[in-house]
């Protein structure tokens, strides 16, 4: 019975990896990618500007651009998220290595996303950020990543200053975390995967424990890979 369940899981994962990116790509192609496709929405309005065009008032909405986060990855390299992954789409989640509750399932689904884009990995990076940085040292992160057979060039396990990590989650990614600063009793972390476009706008939140939500995340990643956003191209925010 266990073997049948495992084979079923492998089959579903394989189909997921094959058909989600290809299906989304074909959908965009067939629709001409001319704005008729429901691309991932933007989150976090910062301000709305207005100007006149041929006597009519036109409104431009400016969305929050995620600020920089400094961290160390599982190989001991210094990472500056915006600069190190400039021009890359990001999928971000939070975890800690000693977590035995929701983390294993979150990481299994993050691994599935990795596999879905194994042939299209130049445009995207996956970031798993520890909410227990005082414990999650470089060796622990490396051991954890190796246990998941993570591609170290594509999936990054990060640890940084705990106050900044929590501020990044709360203020930059708009996630709900405990009121504390990450001390021992505060390791309640979100089950969300956060999708960030290459201009550092938040474009989606997905329940990382829900396979249907993870599939939607994969579809939205593909849409962002093919998106040509004129607003962004003219924007000075990078």
N, C-alpha and C positions, 0 to 999 in steps of 0.2 A: 504493500500500500504506500509506504514512504517513497519507494522508488518511482511509483506511478505519479505521485504528487510532484516529485522532483523533476521528472521528465515533462510533466505538464507545465511546470514553472519555466523550464528552459525553453519550451516551445513558445509559450506566451511571450517571453522576453525576446526571443528571436523575431517573432512576428512584429512585436512592438518596434524593435530596432529597424526593421526593414521598411515597414509600411507607413509609419508616422512621418518621417522626413520626406519620403518620396510622395506620399499622398498629399501633404501640404504643398509641396513644390508644384505638383501637377495642378492642384486646385488654383494656385495663384496664376500659373501659366494660362490655364483655360479661361480665367477671368481677366487676363490681360494686365493684371496688377496695376490698374488705373484708378484705384481709390474705392472700388466697389467691394473690395474684400474687407471684412471686419478685422483690422489689425489690432494688436493689443493696445488697450487704452493707456493713457498717462495718469499718474497719481501724483498728488501733492502740488496743488496750484500755489504759486508764490505771488503772482500778481497778474492783473489784466490791463494791458495797455490799449489805447485806442488812437486811431489816426484817420484822416479823411482820404478817401480815394474816389475821385470824380464826384465830389460832393456828398459822398456817403460815409458814414462812420463805420470803420472796420475795427474789430476787436482782435487783439493777439493775446493768447493766454501763455504765460511763461510758467513752466513747471519746475519743480525742485530738481536740482542736479545734485546727486550724492557726492558728499565731500570725501576727501582723502582719508584712508586708514593705513597706518603703518603697522606692520606685523612681521613675524618670522614664520617661514614655512617648514614643512617636515624634513627638508634637506638642510635646514639651518641658514637658508638664504633670506636676506632682507627683502620684504615685499612692500611696495607702496601701491596699493590696489589700483588707483586710477592711472598712475604712471606706468606701473609694471604691465598692466593689461590694457594699455591704451588702444582704442579701436576694437576691443573685444566685447562681445556680449557676455554677461556674467549671470550665473545662477548661484545664489548664495543661500546657505542654511547654517544653523547653529547647532552645536553638539558639545559633548565632553567625553573624553575617552573612557571614563569609568561609568558612564550611563548605561544601564541595562534595561531601561523601560522602553521608551519610544525610539531611541537612537539607532538600534539595529535595523528597525524597519525603515527609518528615514534614510539611512545609509544604503540599504539595499535598493531603494527607489532612486537615490542619487546615482548609484552605480548603473542602474538601468538607463538613466538619462545619458550617462557617459557612453554606454554601448550604442545608444540610438544615434549618436553623432560621431561614431568612431571614424567614419570616412569624411566627415565634414568638421574637423576639429580645429581648423585654422581660425575660425571666426568666434569661437566660444571657449570660455574657461569656467570651471566649477570650483567654488570656494566653500569650504566647510570651516567655520570659525568657532574656536573653542570659547565657551562661556566660563571655563575654569582654567584660565591661562597660568595661574600660579602652580598648578599641578601638571598641566599638559605641556611638558618640556618637548624639545625637539626630538629626542629619542622616542618618547611616548607617541608623539604624532607620527613619526616614521614607522614605528611598529604597527600602529593602528592602520596607517595607509597601506602598508605591505600586506596586512591581513586581508584587506579588501582588494588586493591586487590592483591598486590604483596606478594609473599612468601619471608619473610625477611631473610630466610636462603639461598636463591638462587639468588634473584635479589637485587642488592645493588645500592642505590642512594647515590652518593658520592659528597662531597664538600671539596675543599682544597685550598691551596695558589694559587691565580689566575695566577701568572706568571708561576708557575710550571705546573699548569693544561694546560695552553696554550703551554708551551714548550713540555709537554708530547704529546699533540695532534700533534704538528707540527713536532718535531724532532724524537720522538719515534714511533708514529703511522703514520707519513708521510701524515698527513691530511692538507688541505689548510684552514687556518684560517686568519682573518684579521691581518694586520701588527701591530695593537695595542696590549695592554696587557690585554684586557678584561674590559676596562672602559665602561662607560654607553652606548656609541654609538657603541660599538664593538661586540655586540651580534649577529654576523652572524656566524652560526655554521654549520658544515657539516651535510649532510643528510645520511652519511654513517654508516653502521654497520661494525666494524672491528673484524675479527676473528683472535685470537691469540692462538697458540698451547701451550701445557703444558711446552714446553721449551722456551716459550716467543718469538717465531718467528712469525711475521705477516704472515698469510696464506690466507687472503682474504679481499676484500672490496666489500660491497654490498649496493645498493641503498635502504635505509630503507623505502622509500616511494613507492617502486615498489614490488608488491606481488610476481612476478616471481623471482626477485632478492632475496627476503626473503626466498622463497622456496629453491633456490640454496644454500643460507647460511645454511639452515637446513640440506640439503644433505651433504654439506661439513663438518658440525659439526659431523655428523654420521661417515663419512670417517675418521676424525681425532680420533674419539673414538676408532676405530678399527685399526688404523694405528700402525704398529710396524716398526719404522724407525731406522735401524741399525746405520745410521750416528748419529742420536740423542742419541741412547743408548750408543755409545762410546764417545760422546761429554762430555766435562767437563763443558759445559754451561748449567746451570739449572736455 
